[in-house]
Amino acid sequence: MLRTKPTAPRLLKATFPAHLKTLVTWYAPLSTGGSAITSYYVRWSINGRTWTTWARTGVLKYAYKLGLPAGRRAYVEVMAYNVAGFSPIAILGFIPTR
């Protein structure tokens, strides 16, 4: 069977469970490409141009970020990974609230 890259993670959602803390959750891709997802990768931006380095979450479908300023647009990008490679990027823009 031919293994392919997964499709993008879906339904990204940002919530703000505590002061200066942002939680982003997502659902698995609709297609894994015939291989298990072995990791998700996440990166953050406060302007959409400058990004943090990619952070690996393992198979967890969530990530926390501390210190995003309230009231200013921020962004998160998430990719899934399997043995065939990386998915397309899923992106979410949001405004942290506290």
N, C-alpha and C positions, 0 to 999 in steps of 0.2 A: 504494500500500500504506500502511495506517495504521501509523504509528510509535508505540510505547508505551514507557513507562519500563521499564527492566530489572527483573528480580527481584533479590532480595538476593544479595550474594556469599555463598558457602557454604564449609563445612568450615574455619572459622577455627581456627588452631592457633598456640599460643605455645611458643617454645623459648627457651633461655637460653644462647647460644653463648659468652658471655664475662662477666666480672665486671660487674655493674650494667648489662648490656645485655639487652634483650628483643627478640626477633624474632617478628613475627606474620606468618603467611602465610595465603593464602586461595585458593580457586578461583573462577573466573568464574561469574557467575549462570547458572542453567539456561536462562534466556531473556534475550536482549539486547533484546527488544522490536522487533526488525527493524532496528536500527541498531547500529553498532559502539559498544562501550564506549570512551569517550574519556578517562575519568579515574576513579580511585578516590579517595575521601576518607576520612581516618582521624582519629579523636580518641581521647584516653586519659583515664582517671580512676583515682584511687587510693581513691575512696570510693563511686562510683556516683552521686554527686550533683553534684559539681563537675568539669567537663570542660575539657580544653584546647580551643583553637579547632581547627576542621577544617584538616587539612593535606592537600594534594593530592599523590598519588604518581604522577600520570600513568597510564600503562597497566601499571605494575609492580604485581604482586600480592603485595607484601610491604612491611613498614615496620619500622623500628627505633625503639626508645625507650631512652634512657639514664636511669639513676637511679631506677628503680622499686624501692622497698624490698623486700628479700627477706622472704618469710614473711608478707606482708600481701596480702590480695586486691586485685587491680587489674582494670581493665576496658578493653576496646578496642571501638570501634564502627567499622564500615566500611560505606560506601555506594558503589555504582557510579553512573556518570553517562553518559547518552547524549544525543542532541539533544532527546529528549522530556522529560528531567528526571532526577531522582534516584530510585534504587531505595529500597525499604524498608531500614531499618538492620539489619545483622547485628551481633550483640553477643557477646562472649566474656568470661567472667570467668575469672581464673586467679590462681595464687599463684606469683610469681617465686621461683625457687630458684637457688642459686649453688653 
